[in-house]
Amino acid sequence: MKYITIASDISCDDINKITTWACYIRHDGGAIKEVGQFKKYQKSNDAETYALINALTIAKKSIPD
């Protein structure tokens, strides 16, 4: 059985209307670190969900079955 640990987080700047996200994915083959900025400003609750979706998508594409 493979074990994968995913941590994701966001940061929102309400004044400049910028939202960034980051994720750390640890798996049997190593670790993946990704960061990015959302194209459109997101409120924190939505951004947390999108950050997790990004992390899951990255894990699915990057980690072999």
C-alpha positions in Angstrom: 0.0 0.0 0.0 1.3 3.4 -0.9 1.1 6.3 1.6 0.7 9.9 0.4 0.6 12.9 2.7 -0.8 16.2 1.3 -0.6 19.6 3.0 -2.0 22.6 1.3 -2.5 26.3 2.4 -3.4 29.7 1.0 -2.7 33.3 1.7 -5.1 36.1 0.9 -4.2 39.8 0.6 -7.6 41.6 0.8 -6.1 45.0 0.1 -4.2 44.1 -3.1 -6.7 41.3 -4.0 -4.1 38.6 -4.4 -4.5 35.0 -3.3 -1.6 32.5 -3.4 -1.5 28.8 -2.6 1.1 26.2 -1.8 1.2 22.4 -1.3 3.6 19.8 -0.1 3.0 16.2 -1.1 5.1 13.5 0.4 5.0 9.9 -1.0 7.1 6.8 -1.2 9.0 8.2 -4.1 9.9 11.5 -2.6 8.3 14.9 -2.2 6.7 17.5 -4.4 6.5 21.2 -3.5 4.3 23.5 -5.6 3.3 27.2 -5.2 1.2 29.5 -7.3 -1.1 32.5 -7.5 -4.7 32.3 -8.5 -5.5 34.2 -11.7 -8.5 35.7 -10.0 -8.7 36.8 -6.3 -10.4 34.2 -4.2 -11.9 34.5 -0.7 -10.2 32.3 1.9 -12.8 29.6 2.1 -13.0 29.1 -1.7 -9.2 29.4 -2.0 -8.6 26.6 0.6 -10.8 24.3 -1.5 -9.1 25.2 -4.8 -5.7 24.7 -3.2 -6.6 21.2 -2.1 -8.0 20.5 -5.6 -4.7 21.7 -7.1 -2.7 19.5 -4.7 -4.8 16.4 -5.5 -4.5 17.1 -9.3 -0.7 17.4 -9.0 -0.5 14.2 -7.0 -2.6 12.3 -9.5 -0.5 13.5 -12.4 2.9 13.1 -10.7 2.7 9.9 -8.6 2.6 6.6 -10.5 -0.1 4.1 -9.5 
